[in-house]
Amino acid sequence: MPSDVSIDLVAHSAVEARAARRLPVGVGLTIGAVASVALWTVIGISLRALLA
């Protein structure tokens, strides 16, 4: 590592870069809920088709 770059500066930049790419918690929960409902809907439709 070059001597003119401090370790604290590099670590701080890495934390900021990682945090900027994260989705908000509410968005993740919404995506999970929609995926769960879609999965159970497909399971229900599949079972109806198999048993019909």
Secondary structure, DSSP 8 states (H G I E B T S, - for coil): --TTS-HHHHHHHHHHHHHHT---HHHHHHHHHHHHHHHHHHHHHHHHHHH-
